[in-house]
Amino acid sequence: MKTAFVGKGGSGKTTLASLFLRHLAAETPAPPLLALDADINQHLAAALGAPESLVLPTLGAELAAIKDYLRGDNPRVPSAADMIKTTPPGAGSRLVRVAEPNPVYDRFVRAVDGVPIAVTGPFAESDLGVACYHSKVGAVELLLNHMVDGPGEYAVVDMTAGADSFASGLFTRFDVTFLVCEPTVRSIGVYRQYRDYARDFDVRIAVVGNKISDAEDLAFLREHVGADLLTWVSRSAHVRAAERGEVRPIDALEPENRDALRAMRALLDGVDKDWAKFQRQTVEFHLRNARAWGNERAGRDLADQIDPEFTMGPLAVAR
């Protein structure tokens, strides 16, 4: 299953993403798992406990190599240069699973505290003033567009803050989007903006309250979020220790907060995969990007990259 963590900057989405990932990884045996840091502020590896000395290879710096692998021998995509971030898979494309040996994972995925993670990479000096961060996030969008996942498998993405996530079609790639919300007016504002955008594209969101101190905080969230509120995480000594650089075992997390992680997983596990919608939205956002900039750059109509006979899902892997 594919899931994302979104929310206002500073709401704790990266912290909750790391707790959720470590909660899953602590199982025996651990389920197939992949963490993807697609936030402009690259903190997920550190939140998982990576030392400052660990240097992770970045997906955004090697986008051409990722495209070349994923296109396979798809006749509609004759070269990596022909592929844009929304190019959909078709006959001959290489599809990936959440956990498997493949050249992309071998090159970019590393384990941090038992969690396999790949990162898009931060802005480089050469990007400043001339590049959009979504050019780097395109690597994650391509991977998810070509990823066949199922129950008991988890691809978890830490997204960029606020409604900036809607600047690409990446926001439609998830079975559930967890929107982390503090009991503040500003955080509620981001929730409402995200909720309204998500509704237009049939994106399923679930609100996870964070930094809940007392009954008044919880009542405030319930008043403004209503039925979208799935669960909440109270202020945590475990989290404060992690913010000081002391990443404690996930078993040491407060029981009520561990229960919140279980509620999140239960919701995700209960969702039925809708591959028809996934494919429909893949095509929709490819056509949007083609019309907006891709056709002009390519010098041709990139609608011809769409394979009308291709159906994404487990049967495509079985071929």
C-alpha angles and dihedrals in degrees: 000000000000120000138169137201116219136163147118116320108272094019092117101254093140091048092051092044089054093047091049092049093048090047090056094042092053092067120106106256098020114229122241102284140177128178120201122191107209096160120116085228102063103210105127096095091050090048088054090054104265113159118243089246093063111104113196122202110245127234092207093061094055103040094135092057091049091050091049092054097044096047091060108170096327102152091211090063107046095175142010088252089062092056123090126190092268099045103135124226119258141166107324096021118128113244124200135211126218091258123019141113110271134139094256094053092041089056102040112020121088130173119244115183089338094311117115107222138181124188133207092216131236128272112290121217089255090058097056112114095357109058139059119226090230089072087069094042087057088083090062092046091053092048093050092045088056097040122108109197136165145180115323093022121101132200106180121191127194102210131203116273128273126355091325085099087078093066089091137029090256091100090069095056098084135091089209130007114207109212110201110213131184120206092259135110092241093051091048088052091057090047092054093047092049092044093054094048092045093051091060091058101037092249113163113226131184121190119226113194115220136193091021109176105174148345091287091059091050093046090051091054093045090051095052103030102035118174092000089074106101102170142322142230119222125218104288137208086201091059094043089054090052090051087056089053097262106121106192126198112279089239087069092062113115110273094238091052092047086053089056089056090050090052090052092051092046090055092048093047091051095058118104113226112246104200093168091060091043091054093043092053092044089058094042095055093042090056091046092053092043092054094042099051114326099080092050092049093046096041091228142064108283091198084092088072089072113098106210092195095054121101118190118223143070093318090060089058091048093058 
